[in-house]
Amino acid sequence: MLGEYSALSLAAFFGLVILCLLADLHAHKNDEAISLKNAAAWSLFWVVLSLVFAAYIGIWHSPEHASLFLAGYFLEKSLSVDNLFVIMAIFGSFAVKDAFQHRVLYFGIVGALVLRLVFIALGSSLVMMFGPYALAAFGLFVLWSAWKMWRNLGHENEELEDYSNHWAVAATRRFLPVHNLMDGHNFFTRVRENSKWAWKATPLFLCLVVVEISDLMFAFDSVPAVIALTREPFLVYTSNIFAILGLRSLYFLLAAAKRFLCHLEKAVIAILVYIGLKMLLDIAAVIHIPPAANLAVVFGLLALGILASLVFKPKR
């Protein structure tokens, strides 16, 4: 896993990330929606931190490795932009309040630190065994999410109280004790049944699991692309993690903007449809859309949503 790098370098990386995540947790310890200003500041922070880490690699190892880290970082970031919109759809599907979304994504980062490490360690064999089937299933899930978001247009602020009939609860209840109600920001809750107390997972925990699965699905696409740039495991892993950290913060910019731009959600739905179809067409070898073209389509649809919100404002 370390390649040319020492255990000290990996320890320094984990120490830096954990320290910054603790600072992030302290800064957002209250359950409240992330403001546009706060989201922009943290997004900038993670970008600057990534550049500082690249400088560290360049000074202590080699400028060539620093350039490979940055190439992997920007490639992973561009390939994972689609995940921002999938996460938004997942939160919409679970009717997660804005105040609790940071907590889900925060612990999602902790899970990603472990899952990406496992994924990169297993390498291309995992992609060859499960990649096409997993991505095909996930592409259908993305299209289904877009349909659900379309159906819920105009009802975004309606709070889901009872999750008994929710698809995730129904699917997992047979092998995992799941409570049918949210319990604030808790992932697990104690409930009394038949005169006994028992721990049960809340729907918020199921949402966290689905977010982790979405990250893993995008890893099937992005990690092999970064490995093609460099076979140095340390550079592949660190560039992946820094890109994910920045993207999760960038999500709150998108979520905050959605609160002010009335037609942005329609653009997000169009992007989800595009992402789902792109994945299925790519797996079927019908067409492969290069990263630059993919970003152009995504940001073009976003720009249309923003422009429509500014031009066609709803009547009060």
Buried (B, 14 or more C-beta within 10 A) or exposed (E): EEEEBEEEBBEBBEEBBEEBBEEBEEEBEEBEBBEBEBBBEBBEBBBEBBBEBBEBBBEEBEEEBBBBBBBBBBBBBBBBBBBBBBBBBBBBBBBBBBBBBBBBBBBBBBBBBEBBBEBBEEBEEBBEEEBBEBBBEBBEBBBBBBBBBBEBEEEEEEEBEEBEEBEBBEEBBEEEEBBBBBBEBBBEBEBEEEEEEEEBBBBBBBBBBBBBBBBBBBBBBBBBBBBEBBEBBBBBBBBBBBBBBBBBBBBBBBBBBBEEBBBBBBBBBBBBBBBBBBBBBBBEEEEEBEBEEBBEBBEEBBEBBBEBBEEEEEEE
